[in-house]
Structures are given as structure tokens and as C-alpha cells.
Amino acid sequence: MALVTTEKMLKDAQAGHYAVGAFNVENLEFVMAVLAAAEETKSPVIMQTTPGTIKTAGLDYFYGMVKAAAERASVPVALHLDHGDGYDRCMQAFRTGYTSVMIDGSHESFEDNIALTKSVADAGRAMCVPVEAELGKVGGKEDDGPAVEGESPYTDPAEAKEFVERTGCTSLAIGVGTSHGVYTSDPHIEQSVVKAIRDAVDVPLVLHGTSGVPDEQVAEAVKNGICKVNYATELRQAYTKGFMAYMAENPACFDPKKPAKEGMREITELVKIRMTNLNSVGKAE
């Protein structure tokens, strides 16, 4: 099947009280491994790339890989720009064929974030491509950008309501205590913030910085209104674990496909677990 947008995926998740997994893909092996997990669990899936990842190859390379995966798939596959770093980057993703984009204006002032997000959301609406935005501060850092420290990690529900109304974004990433990268202390999702924002806005909510967060906390957040859950760091860790383990046992190997296959296997098993957990939340009620 062809690539699809995230609009129906997230609206269905919102209505069904489950969440769609969104997984950052770094290369062809990541794409194949994530697709294998989606097929096995019969789950819709969002594959996404950050600006840092795109710099290694280009939007067109990742579009080509994920488009090929979608055409082989029996489940819906969307291609999403994660943490779009500006209007121009989002326009490039639209033109390349990405079926969903995120504009990240969270490092801007509230008014500047609104202006930037509205400009991208207006363009997305004209092109029938959904636009995710971010309000609040997710800790740590994505790609090679600056770490977000020393600021309130929580999105204000009243600001969220105004932000969605004024920008026209179709989904909203919120700050609820999670952090990008590797956690150095026990992660904690402030569930009361998730509930309050869910009650304040009508668009699907997105959880960033989920790698390393206990499954029970994620499941509770999904029950409370999260519809899209992002994973990146732990996929990198899984791939590296499988790749390095193979090379440790086979140091003379010079065929990169063999250790890569072990890295793919680690990703597939991890993603299967994450998808099963996300899918089961609504069914358990």
C-alpha cells in the first residue's frame, strides 16, 4: 500500500484510547526492522527522521526507503519529519513527499512559536498533510541541538488551548516530564498534566522522550490522552547491541550484512514489545 498520512491513524487512536508508535529510523536496516515488527503485530506505524538523521543522506533517500517499505506493507505506514527545525525544512519535507511533519518552535517565545507553527500548519492544510507542533519543554536534547535544562518541564493547559486554536496544528507534543536521550534519573510522567491538556484541547497528544520510560507509565499516559508515542534512543541502543555482539563473537567478519542482521533482530523484538503495549491499552478497558 502507499504511504498514508498520520491524520486517520491518530484520530482512530484517539477514539480507541490507544496510541500509535512512532520510531526514528537511521538507515535501511532500521526501516526494515520496524516494518517487520509492524507487520507481525498488525499495527499502523509511523517512521520518522530528525534533521540530524537527514543530514547523513537527505530527505529523498529516507523517503525512498520508507516509500518502498510502505508499498510492501499490509499495514498503514506514514513518514514523519520529527523536530522540524524551521519553516524551510518543513517545506522541503512536504515537497519530498513526507506524509506528516513536525515543526518544533518550542525553543521560541510563545508568540513566536505560534507564528512559526501557524505558517507551517497553513501550508500543511493546503497540501493535505498533518502538522504536529510542540509546546512546553521536553528535557535533554534531540540530535545535536542544545539540551533543555532549568525550565519548567510541563506544558500549561491554558496555553495549550490557545496555541492549538491559534495555530491550527493537527497534533500537539507536550511537556509532561519526559526527556530526550538517556535518562540519568528515574523518569516520571506527570499524569495530571496529560489529563488537563487532554481536557483543554481536541487534537491528538504526542509523547516525546519515551525511551527508558517504564511501560506502565506510558500505558497510563495513553489512557489519559496520549495518541502518539515516540521512540528513538532505545532503537539505536538495540541495533548497536546486536551489531557489536555479533562482531565480538566473529571478529574476522567483513560482511556488514551479518552483524546488521543481528542489530535488526534486536530492533524488531523491541518494537514488537512497544507496539503490543501501545495497542493493548484501549482493549484492556
N, C-alpha and C positions, 0 to 999 in steps of 0.2 A: 504494500500500500504506500501511497505518497506521504510525505511529511504532512503533519497536521499542526494547527496552532494549539496553544495551551488553553484557549478560551473554554472550549467544551470540557476538556479534562478537568479544569479547576472548578467549573460550575457543577459538574457531576460530583466531584469530591465534596464540595461544599454542601450539596443537597444530601449526599450519602453519609456525611460525617466520617470520611476517611481522608487520606492525603495521598498525593502523587509524589513519588520520589524523583528528585532532580539530581543528576550525577554529573560532576565535572569530568570531561573526557580529555585526556592529554595526548593521545595518539591512536593509531588504528586498533591496537590491542585493547585499549580501554573501550573503544566503541563496540568491538565485537563481544567483549566480556559482558558489558552492560546489557547489550541486546540479548545475549544468551540467557541472562537472568530474567529479563522481562518476558521472554518467550516461555520460559519454564514456569514462571509464576502467573502467566497470562495477565500481566499488568501493563497499563499505559505507562510510558516512561518519557521523561524529559532529559535529553542530553544537552549539556551546556558547556560553554567555553568562556574563560575570562580574557580580558585584553592581554594579560601576560602570556597565556597559552597561545593566543592568536599570533603573537609576535614570533613564535617559533616556526610558523608555517603560513599563516594567512587565513582570513575568513573563508576563502574559496576552497582551500584544502579540507577544512573541517566540514564545510557544507557538503562537499563531495562525498566524504566518508559517511556522514550521518544520513545523507540522502540515500546512498546505496543500502545502508542498514535498514532504513525505513521501507524501501522497496522490497526487501526480503522478508519483512516482518509481518506477522499476523496480528500484532498489537499496535495501537497508536503510538507513534514516535514524533516528538517535537524537538526542534533545535532552538536553543535559547542562548542569547547573549547575557552572560552573568556579569554584573557590576560594570555595565557600560560606562565608560569614562568620558562622557561628553556627547553633545548633540551629533557631531560629525561621525563618531564611532557607531552610534545607533543608526544613522542614515546609511552607513556602509553596510551594516548588517541587514537592514531592510532590502537594500539593492542586491545583496548577495543571495538572498533567499531564506534567511533565518525566519523562523515562524513565530518567534517571540523574542522580545528584548527587555532588558532591564536598564533603566537609566538610574545611576546612583548619584544623586545630588545630596547625599546625607552629610557630606563634609562642608556643604554650603550653609548659609543662613537659611532660616525658614522661608523667607520671601524669595530668595534666590533659588532655593530648591523647588519651590512651587513654579517659578517662571521656567526653569530648565525642564522640569518634568512635564509641564503643560505643552511645551513646544514639541517634545518627543511624542507625547500621548496624542496630540492633534495629528501629527504625521502618521502615527501608527493607525489611528482610526481611519484615515483616508486610504490606507493601504490594507486595511482589514487585518492588522497584526496587533495582538495584545501587548500592552506595555506594563511591566512591573516597575514599581518605584520603591524607594526606601526612605523611611522617616524614623529618626532616632539613631542611636549608635550601637552597632554590633562591634564588640571588642575585638582585639587582635588586629590582624591585617590580612587582606586578600592580595594575592600576587606579591609585588614588591612595593606596594604602597605603604604609607605611614601607618603605624599602629594607632588605634583609637584608645587612648587611656585618659583617665582623670575626668571624664564626663559622665553624666547620668546615663546608665545603660538602657533606660526604659523610655519607650515612646509614650507621649502624652495622648490619652484617648481623645480629648477635645481637639487637640491639634491634628490628630489623625482624621477626624471627621471633616474638619475644614480643608485639610490637604487633599483628601480624595474628591471632595466636592469641587474644589477649585482647579484641580489638575486634570481630572478625567482619567486617571490611571485605572487599569483594569484589575490589578492586584497590588498588594502592599506588603513589603518586607518590614518587619517591626523589630525594635529592640526590646528583648524580654530577658536579657541576662546572658545570652549565649555569646560565643566568641569564635572568631576565625582562627584556624591553625590548631596547634596542640595545646590542650589545657594544662596549666601549671597548678591548678587547684580544682577542687570538685566543682563541676558545672552545676548551675541551678537555673531553671526556667521559672520566672515569676508568673505563675498561672493566673493570678488575679489581673495582671496587666493584659494577658491574652484575652481573658473574658471581657474585660472592659472595652477593649478595642473592637472585639467582635460585635459587641452590642452597639458600638458607636458608628460602625461603617458597614456597608453591604457588599464590599468586594472581598474576594478570597484573600486570606492572610498567608504570608510566607515566613518560614523559619530558616534563618541562616546560621552558620556556625554549629552545625549539628554533630559533626564528627566527634565522638567521645562522650556525647550526652547519653546517659542511661536510657534504655528503651522505654522504661516505664514513664519517665518524664516526657519523652517525645509523644507517647501514646496519650498521655493526659492532655498535652498541648493540642493534639489533634482533636480530641473530644471537645476541647474548649474553643476550637475555631480555626486551627491551622489547617491549610489545604494543600500546601506545597512545602516539602522539606528538602533542603539542600545538603548534599554530602560531597566533600572534595578531599580533605586531608586524608581520611582513612582509606580512600581508594588508592592514593599514592603510596601509603604505607603498605597496603596489601600487595600491590604489584611489586614493590621493591622487595618485600619479604619473600615472595615466591621466586623472583628472579635471582636474588642473592643466595637463597638456599640451594637452588639448582647449581649455581656456579661454585658454591663451596664444596659440593659433592662431586662436581665434574669440572675441575679447574682447567682441564685441557680443551674444553668445549669452545669451538669458534663459530658455531652456528647460532646466531642470536634468536632464531625461532624457538629453540628448545627452552632456554630459560624464560623467554617471553611467554611461552605456553603455560608455564607454572605461575607466572605473575597473573595471567588472565584467569587461571583457575581460582586463584585467591580472590580476585575481584568478583568473579561470578558468584562464588559462595557467599561473600559478604553482602553483595547487592540483593541476592535472593532473600537473605535474612531481613534486610531492611525493608524490602518491598512487602514481604509477608506480614511484617509487623504493622506497616502503614495501612495495608489493605484490610487487616482484621479488626481495626478499631471500631468502625461503624457496624460491622457484622456482630460484634460482641454485645452491642446494646439491645 
